[in-house]
Amino acid sequence: MPKDLNLTSLKPAQSQKDRKRIGRGIGSGKGRYSGRGIKGQKSRSGSHKMRAGFEGGQMPIYMRLGKLRGATSKDAMPIGPFRTSTAPVNVGSLDRFDDGAEVTPESLVEKGLLKNTKTDVKLLGNGELKKKLTVRVHGISAVAREKVEKAGGTVSLLKEPKVKKRKKHAKAKPAAAAAAPEAEASETPAAVATEAPAEPEAADQPEEQAPEEE
């Protein structure tokens, strides 16, 4: 054991920085307001634990921006919690498949037409198709279905299309109520004009008496 190593000569391998001791008097350098300033939100306890996106009470940016419109769905992330999205594939791109092949989302990924199978696939009608294919996708347009079937192929959907609800129209008025205005309209002003107004009776006037002769 070296002679210069004893309890009085022990020291750490590297110098340690003293902890900041706040609120220990004016002379400590961090007294009085303890480095928080005078009043305000950030001088209170718990003020540095604000949630993400909090802007001090003003209208946050995610509420100031415009909202996206469109179809809604629960499994529509990451675009939005209630917004749907589909991966479009045109009919003209199916020439990469051999005649009689089966077109599925997995086979579209193998051919390089899709990146992955996370989103639904919709077949659109842009282009021409001359091969007989068995198409199995989530959605298809009317033009694309016509071109696939015209080439001798078949189409089957992996997801059933949603049936749109028809709006209820107001009930028609009863026939009796509708016939009443027509009856009133049949009375023309000419018929009313034919009835001549009755002349007022002459008021009874006193007869003039002849002057008496003397």
C-alpha positions as protocol buffer text, in pm:
chain_id: "A"
residue {
  index: 1
  type: MET
  ca { x: 0 y: 0 z: 0 }
}
residue {
  index: 2
  type: PRO
  ca { x: 155 y: 332 z: -102 }
}
residue {
  index: 3
  type: LYS
  ca { x: 237 y: 574 z: 176 }
}
residue {
  index: 4
  type: ASP
  ca { x: 54 y: 871 z: 14 }
}
residue {
  index: 5
  type: LEU
  ca { x: -278 y: 675 z: -1 }
}
residue {
  index: 6
  type: ASN
  ca { x: -478 y: 725 z: 317 }
}
residue {
  index: 7
  type: LEU
  ca { x: -822 y: 845 z: 424 }
}
residue {
  index: 8
  type: THR
  ca { x: -721 y: 1209 z: 404 }
}
residue {
  index: 9
  type: SER
  ca { x: -581 y: 1181 z: 53 }
}
residue {
  index: 10
  type: LEU
  ca { x: -874 y: 990 z: -103 }
}
residue {
  index: 11
  type: LYS
  ca { x: -1053 y: 1172 z: -387 }
}
residue {
  index: 12
  type: PRO
  ca { x: -1272 y: 1067 z: -682 }
}
residue {
  index: 13
  type: ALA
  ca { x: -1121 y: 978 z: -1018 }
}
residue {
  index: 14
  type: GLN
  ca { x: -1292 y: 1279 z: -1179 }
}
residue {
  index: 15
  type: SER
  ca { x: -1423 y: 1598 z: -1028 }
}
residue {
  index: 16
  type: GLN
  ca { x: -1795 y: 1601 z: -943 }
}
residue {
  index: 17
  type: LYS
  ca { x: -2022 y: 1895 z: -1010 }
}
residue {
  index: 18
  type: ASP
  ca { x: -2216 y: 2007 z: -711 }
}
residue {
  index: 19
  type: ARG
  ca { x: -2592 y: 1966 z: -723 }
}
residue {
  index: 20
  type: LYS
  ca { x: -2790 y: 2283 z: -773 }
}
residue {
  index: 21
  type: ARG
  ca { x: -2945 y: 2367 z: -437 }
}
residue {
  index: 22
  type: ILE
  ca { x: -3234 y: 2606 z: -495 }
}
residue {
  index: 23
  type: GLY
  ca { x: -3442 y: 2790 z: -242 }
}
residue {
  index: 24
  type: ARG
  ca { x: -3164 y: 2822 z: 19 }
}
residue {
  index: 25
  type: GLY
  ca { x: -3167 y: 3196 z: 73 }
}
residue {
  index: 26
  type: ILE
  ca { x: -3091 y: 3508 z: -123 }
}
residue {
  index: 27
  type: GLY
  ca { x: -2716 y: 3465 z: -95 }
}
residue {
  index: 28
  type: SER
  ca { x: -2719 y: 3114 z: -242 }
}
residue {
  index: 29
  type: GLY
  ca { x: -2766 y: 3245 z: -596 }
}
residue {
  index: 30
  type: LYS
  ca { x: -3088 y: 3047 z: -645 }
}
residue {
  index: 31
  type: GLY
  ca { x: -3301 y: 3185 z: -367 }
}
residue {
  index: 32
  type: ARG
  ca { x: -3621 y: 3387 z: -353 }
}
residue {
  index: 33
  type: TYR
  ca { x: -3799 y: 3257 z: -669 }
}
residue {
  index: 34
  type: SER
  ca { x: -3566 y: 2956 z: -716 }
}
residue {
  index: 35
  type: GLY
  ca { x: -3498 y: 3034 z: -1081 }
}
residue {
  index: 36
  type: ARG
  ca { x: -3865 y: 3024 z: -1185 }
}
residue {
  index: 37
  type: GLY
  ca { x: -3931 y: 3392 z: -1219 }
}
residue {
  index: 38
  type: ILE
  ca { x: -4230 y: 3578 z: -1077 }
}
residue {
  index: 39
  type: LYS
  ca { x: -4571 y: 3415 z: -1107 }
}
residue {
  index: 40
  type: GLY
  ca { x: -4706 y: 3265 z: -1428 }
}
residue {
  index: 41
  type: GLN
  ca { x: -4782 y: 2912 z: -1535 }
}
residue {
  index: 42
  type: LYS
  ca { x: -4423 y: 2787 z: -1534 }
}
residue {
  index: 43
  type: SER
  ca { x: -4366 y: 2906 z: -1180 }
}
residue {
  index: 44
  type: ARG
  ca { x: -4624 y: 2660 z: -1045 }
}
residue {
  index: 45
  type: SER
  ca { x: -4565 y: 2302 z: -947 }
}
residue {
  index: 46
  type: GLY
  ca { x: -4641 y: 2047 z: -1218 }
}
residue {
  index: 47
  type: SER
  ca { x: -4608 y: 2305 z: -1496 }
}
residue {
  index: 48
  type: HIS
  ca { x: -4335 y: 2107 z: -1671 }
}
residue {
  index: 49
  type: LYS
  ca { x: -4555 y: 1799 z: -1712 }
}
residue {
  index: 50
  type: MET
  ca { x: -4785 y: 1937 z: -1982 }
}
residue {
  index: 51
  type: ARG
  ca { x: -4915 y: 1696 z: -2243 }
}
residue {
  index: 52
  type: ALA
  ca { x: -4777 y: 1689 z: -2596 }
}
residue {
  index: 53
  type: GLY
  ca { x: -4945 y: 1942 z: -2823 }
}
residue {
  index: 54
  type: PHE
  ca { x: -5051 y: 2174 z: -2539 }
}
residue {
  index: 55
  type: GLU
  ca { x: -5018 y: 2538 z: -2652 }
}
residue {
  index: 56
  type: GLY
  ca { x: -5090 y: 2727 z: -2333 }
}
residue {
  index: 57
  type: GLY
  ca { x: -5466 y: 2722 z: -2371 }
}
residue {
  index: 58
  type: GLN
  ca { x: -5489 y: 2863 z: -2723 }
}
residue {
  index: 59
  type: MET
  ca { x: -5653 y: 2666 z: -3003 }
}
residue {
  index: 60
  type: PRO
  ca { x: -5406 y: 2383 z: -3083 }
}
residue {
  index: 61
  type: ILE
  ca { x: -5281 y: 2333 z: -3438 }
}
residue {
  index: 62
  type: TYR
  ca { x: -5454 y: 1997 z: -3485 }
}
residue {
  index: 63
  type: MET
  ca { x: -5787 y: 2175 z: -3431 }
}
residue {
  index: 64
  type: ARG
  ca { x: -5699 y: 2479 z: -3644 }
}
residue {
  index: 65
  type: LEU
  ca { x: -5614 y: 2275 z: -3953 }
}
residue {
  index: 66
  type: GLY
  ca { x: -5881 y: 2163 z: -4200 }
}
residue {
  index: 67
  type: LYS
  ca { x: -6035 y: 1821 z: -4160 }
}
residue {
  index: 68
  type: LEU
  ca { x: -6013 y: 1544 z: -4417 }
}
residue {
  index: 69
  type: ARG
  ca { x: -6333 y: 1439 z: -4588 }
}
residue {
  index: 70
  type: GLY
  ca { x: -6417 y: 1103 z: -4732 }
}
residue {
  index: 71
  type: ALA
  ca { x: -6537 y: 752 z: -4654 }
}
residue {
  index: 72
  type: THR
  ca { x: -6505 y: 637 z: -4296 }
}
residue {
  index: 73
  type: SER
  ca { x: -6386 y: 313 z: -4143 }
}
residue {
  index: 74
  type: LYS
  ca { x: -6251 y: 193 z: -3807 }
}
residue {
  index: 75
  type: ASP
  ca { x: -5943 y: 21 z: -3957 }
}
residue {
  index: 76
  type: ALA
  ca { x: -5832 y: 314 z: -4171 }
}
residue {
  index: 77
  type: MET
  ca { x: -5502 y: 400 z: -4002 }
}
residue {
  index: 78
  type: PRO
  ca { x: -5261 y: 568 z: -4057 }
}
residue {
  index: 79
  type: ILE
  ca { x: -5452 y: 827 z: -4261 }
}
residue {
  index: 80
  type: GLY
  ca { x: -5704 y: 881 z: -3988 }
}
residue {
  index: 81
  type: PRO
  ca { x: -5906 y: 691 z: -3733 }
}
residue {
  index: 82
  type: PHE
  ca { x: -6216 y: 697 z: -3956 }
}
residue {
  index: 83
  type: ARG
  ca { x: -6080 y: 731 z: -4310 }
}
residue {
  index: 84
  type: THR
  ca { x: -6044 y: 451 z: -4563 }
}
residue {
  index: 85
  type: SER
  ca { x: -5772 y: 402 z: -4823 }
}
residue {
  index: 86
  type: THR
  ca { x: -5716 y: 150 z: -5101 }
}
residue {
  index: 87
  type: ALA
  ca { x: -5420 y: 57 z: -5317 }
}
residue {
  index: 88
  type: PRO
  ca { x: -5521 y: 110 z: -5682 }
}
residue {
  index: 89
  type: VAL
  ca { x: -5414 y: -136 z: -5951 }
}
residue {
  index: 90
  type: ASN
  ca { x: -5514 y: -86 z: -6315 }
}
residue {
  index: 91
  type: VAL
  ca { x: -5626 y: -360 z: -6550 }
}
residue {
  index: 92
  type: GLY
  ca { x: -5344 y: -276 z: -6792 }
}
residue {
  index: 93
  type: SER
  ca { x: -5086 y: -376 z: -6528 }
}
residue {
  index: 94
  type: LEU
  ca { x: -5211 y: -736 z: -6517 }
}
residue {
  index: 95
  type: ASP
  ca { x: -5024 y: -825 z: -6838 }
}
residue {
  index: 96
  type: ARG
  ca { x: -4738 y: -941 z: -6615 }
}
residue {
  index: 97
  type: PHE
  ca { x: -4942 y: -1247 z: -6519 }
}
residue {
  index: 98
  type: ASP
  ca { x: -4956 y: -1559 z: -6733 }
}
residue {
  index: 99
  type: ASP
  ca { x: -5278 y: -1665 z: -6899 }
}
residue {
  index: 100
  type: GLY
  ca { x: -5500 y: -1849 z: -6649 }
}
residue {
  index: 101
  type: ALA
  ca { x: -5313 y: -1718 z: -6343 }
}
residue {
  index: 102
  type: GLU
  ca { x: -5478 y: -1613 z: -6018 }
}
residue {
  index: 103
  type: VAL
  ca { x: -5451 y: -1246 z: -5918 }
}
residue {
  index: 104
  type: THR
  ca { x: -5447 y: -1193 z: -5540 }
}
residue {
  index: 105
  type: PRO
  ca { x: -5293 y: -925 z: -5315 }
}
residue {
  index: 106
  type: GLU
  ca { x: -5004 y: -1163 z: -5240 }
}
residue {
  index: 107
  type: SER
  ca { x: -4935 y: -1227 z: -5609 }
}
residue {
  index: 108
  type: LEU
  ca { x: -4949 y: -853 z: -5680 }
}
residue {
  index: 109
  type: VAL
  ca { x: -4674 y: -803 z: -5423 }
}
residue {
  index: 110
  type: GLU
  ca { x: -4462 y: -1074 z: -5587 }
}
residue {
  index: 111
  type: LYS
  ca { x: -4500 y: -903 z: -5927 }
}
residue {
  index: 112
  type: GLY
  ca { x: -4398 y: -569 z: -5782 }
}
residue {
  index: 113
  type: LEU
  ca { x: -4734 y: -398 z: -5832 }
}
residue {
  index: 114
  type: LEU
  ca { x: -4785 y: -348 z: -5457 }
}
residue {
  index: 115
  type: LYS
  ca { x: -4549 y: -283 z: -5167 }
}
residue {
  index: 116
  type: ASN
  ca { x: -4739 y: -488 z: -4911 }
}
residue {
  index: 117
  type: THR
  ca { x: -5080 y: -632 z: -4829 }
}
residue {
  index: 118
  type: LYS
  ca { x: -5164 y: -399 z: -4541 }
}
residue {
  index: 119
  type: THR
  ca { x: -5416 y: -195 z: -4741 }
}
residue {
  index: 120
  type: ASP
  ca { x: -5712 y: -315 z: -4945 }
}
residue {
  index: 121
  type: VAL
  ca { x: -5666 y: -357 z: -5321 }
}
residue {
  index: 122
  type: LYS
  ca { x: -5906 y: -206 z: -5574 }
}
residue {
  index: 123
  type: LEU
  ca { x: -5885 y: -292 z: -5943 }
}
residue {
  index: 124
  type: LEU
  ca { x: -5949 y: 0 z: -6179 }
}
residue {
  index: 125
  type: GLY
  ca { x: -6033 y: -8 z: -6549 }
}
residue {
  index: 126
  type: ASN
  ca { x: -5746 y: 189 z: -6705 }
}
residue {
  index: 127
  type: GLY
  ca { x: -5579 y: -10 z: -6984 }
}
residue {
  index: 128
  type: GLU
  ca { x: -5660 y: -322 z: -7182 }
}
residue {
  index: 129
  type: LEU
  ca { x: -5663 y: -687 z: -7077 }
}
residue {
  index: 130
  type: LYS
  ca { x: -5627 y: -980 z: -7318 }
}
residue {
  index: 131
  type: LYS
  ca { x: -5555 y: -1264 z: -7074 }
}
residue {
  index: 132
  type: LYS
  ca { x: -5796 y: -1491 z: -6891 }
}
residue {
  index: 133
  type: LEU
  ca { x: -5736 y: -1433 z: -6520 }
}
residue {
  index: 134
  type: THR
  ca { x: -5901 y: -1519 z: -6190 }
}
residue {
  index: 135
  type: VAL
  ca { x: -5911 y: -1193 z: -5997 }
}
residue {
  index: 136
  type: ARG
  ca { x: -5957 y: -1190 z: -5619 }
}
residue {
  index: 137
  type: VAL
  ca { x: -5933 y: -838 z: -5476 }
}
residue {
  index: 138
  type: HIS
  ca { x: -6116 y: -628 z: -5216 }
}
residue {
  index: 139
  type: GLY
  ca { x: -6287 y: -394 z: -5463 }
}
residue {
  index: 140
  type: ILE
  ca { x: -6331 y: -348 z: -5836 }
}
residue {
  index: 141
  type: SER
  ca { x: -6482 y: -82 z: -6058 }
}
residue {
  index: 142
  type: ALA
  ca { x: -6761 y: -154 z: -6305 }
}
residue {
  index: 143
  type: VAL
  ca { x: -6533 y: -90 z: -6606 }
}
residue {
  index: 144
  type: ALA
  ca { x: -6262 y: -320 z: -6471 }
}
residue {
  index: 145
  type: ARG
  ca { x: -6512 y: -598 z: -6402 }
}
residue {
  index: 146
  type: GLU
  ca { x: -6644 y: -570 z: -6757 }
}
residue {
  index: 147
  type: LYS
  ca { x: -6295 y: -595 z: -6909 }
}
residue {
  index: 148
  type: VAL
  ca { x: -6197 y: -896 z: -6696 }
}
residue {
  index: 149
  type: GLU
  ca { x: -6515 y: -1086 z: -6779 }
}
residue {
  index: 150
  type: LYS
  ca { x: -6486 y: -989 z: -7148 }
}
residue {
  index: 151
  type: ALA
  ca { x: -6142 y: -1150 z: -7159 }
}
residue {
  index: 152
  type: GLY
  ca { x: -6292 y: -1472 z: -7016 }
}
residue {
  index: 153
  type: GLY
  ca { x: -6181 y: -1425 z: -6655 }
}
residue {
  index: 154
  type: THR
  ca { x: -6373 y: -1427 z: -6329 }
}
residue {
  index: 155
  type: VAL
  ca { x: -6395 y: -1182 z: -6039 }
}
residue {
  index: 156
  type: SER
  ca { x: -6453 y: -1253 z: -5670 }
}
residue {
  index: 157
  type: LEU
  ca { x: -6436 y: -995 z: -5392 }
}
residue {
  index: 158
  type: LEU
  ca { x: -6248 y: -1057 z: -5067 }
}
residue {
  index: 159
  type: LYS
  ca { x: -6467 y: -805 z: -4883 }
}
residue {
  index: 160
  type: GLU
  ca { x: -6840 y: -771 z: -4927 }
}
residue {
  index: 161
  type: PRO
  ca { x: -6941 y: -427 z: -5055 }
}
residue {
  index: 162
  type: LYS
  ca { x: -7142 y: -213 z: -4818 }
}
residue {
  index: 163
  type: VAL
  ca { x: -7505 y: -167 z: -4907 }
}
residue {
  index: 164
  type: LYS
  ca { x: -7601 y: 198 z: -4912 }
}
residue {
  index: 165
  type: LYS
  ca { x: -7906 y: 283 z: -4706 }
}
residue {
  index: 166
  type: ARG
  ca { x: -8183 y: 452 z: -4897 }
}
residue {
  index: 167
  type: LYS
  ca { x: -8322 y: 772 z: -4757 }
}
residue {
  index: 168
  type: LYS
  ca { x: -8681 y: 763 z: -4648 }
}
residue {
  index: 169
  type: HIS
  ca { x: -8896 y: 1002 z: -4851 }
}
residue {
  index: 170
  type: ALA
  ca { x: -9194 y: 1188 z: -4709 }
}
residue {
  index: 171
  type: LYS
  ca { x: -9525 y: 1007 z: -4745 }
}
residue {
  index: 172
  type: ALA
  ca { x: -9760 y: 1133 z: -5018 }
}
residue {
  index: 173
  type: LYS
  ca { x: -10076 y: 1313 z: -4913 }
}
residue {
  index: 174
  type: PRO
  ca { x: -10405 y: 1117 z: -4926 }
}
residue {
  index: 175
  type: ALA
  ca { x: -10603 y: 1129 z: -5252 }
}
residue {
  index: 176
  type: ALA
  ca { x: -10902 y: 1295 z: -5083 }
}
residue {
  index: 177
  type: ALA
  ca { x: -10693 y: 1585 z: -4962 }
}
residue {
  index: 178
  type: ALA
  ca { x: -10536 y: 1628 z: -5306 }
}
residue {
  index: 179
  type: ALA
  ca { x: -10875 y: 1628 z: -5482 }
}
residue {
  index: 180
  type: ALA
  ca { x: -11010 y: 1917 z: -5273 }
}
residue {
  index: 181
  type: PRO
  ca { x: -10786 y: 2189 z: -5425 }
}
residue {
  index: 182
  type: GLU
  ca { x: -10868 y: 2062 z: -5776 }
}
residue {
  index: 183
  type: ALA
  ca { x: -11241 y: 2102 z: -5710 }
}
residue {
  index: 184
  type: GLU
  ca { x: -11189 y: 2458 z: -5592 }
}
residue {
  index: 185
  type: ALA
  ca { x: -10981 y: 2539 z: -5898 }
}
residue {
  index: 186
  type: SER
  ca { x: -11259 y: 2417 z: -6129 }
}
residue {
  index: 187
  type: GLU
  ca { x: -11476 y: 2715 z: -6037 }
}
residue {
  index: 188
  type: THR
  ca { x: -11365 y: 2971 z: -6295 }
}
residue {
  index: 189
  type: PRO
  ca { x: -11406 y: 3345 z: -6258 }
}
residue {
  index: 190
  type: ALA
  ca { x: -11630 y: 3346 z: -6573 }
}
residue {
  index: 191
  type: ALA
  ca { x: -11892 y: 3137 z: -6396 }
}
residue {
  index: 192
  type: VAL
  ca { x: -11892 y: 3374 z: -6104 }
}
residue {
  index: 193
  type: ALA
  ca { x: -11919 y: 3675 z: -6335 }
}
residue {
  index: 194
  type: THR
  ca { x: -12239 y: 3539 z: -6498 }
}
residue {
  index: 195
  type: GLU
  ca { x: -12425 y: 3591 z: -6178 }
}
residue {
  index: 196
  type: ALA
  ca { x: -12534 y: 3955 z: -6197 }
}
residue {
  index: 197
  type: PRO
  ca { x: -12535 y: 4135 z: -5867 }
}
residue {
  index: 198
  type: ALA
  ca { x: -12880 y: 4213 z: -5734 }
}
residue {
  index: 199
  type: GLU
  ca { x: -12982 y: 4576 z: -5764 }
}
residue {
  index: 200
  type: PRO
  ca { x: -13054 y: 4744 z: -5435 }
}
residue {
  index: 201
  type: GLU
  ca { x: -13425 y: 4808 z: -5374 }
}
residue {
  index: 202
  type: ALA
  ca { x: -13531 y: 5169 z: -5395 }
}
residue {
  index: 203
  type: ALA
  ca { x: -13598 y: 5320 z: -5061 }
}
residue {
  index: 204
  type: ASP
  ca { x: -13957 y: 5411 z: -4990 }
}
residue {
  index: 205
  type: GLN
  ca { x: -13989 y: 5782 z: -5048 }
}
residue {
  index: 206
  type: PRO
  ca { x: -14292 y: 5988 z: -4922 }
}
residue {
  index: 207
  type: GLU
  ca { x: -14533 y: 6088 z: -5201 }
}
residue {
  index: 208
  type: GLU
  ca { x: -14554 y: 6460 z: -5278 }
}
residue {
  index: 209
  type: GLN
  ca { x: -14890 y: 6601 z: -5172 }
}
residue {
  index: 210
  type: ALA
  ca { x: -15067 y: 6831 z: -5413 }
}
residue {
  index: 211
  type: PRO
  ca { x: -15133 y: 7187 z: -5286 }
}
residue {
  index: 212
  type: GLU
  ca { x: -15487 y: 7236 z: -5156 }
}
residue {
  index: 213
  type: GLU
  ca { x: -15710 y: 7476 z: -5359 }
}
residue {
  index: 214
  type: GLU
  ca { x: -15879 y: 7757 z: -5174 }
}
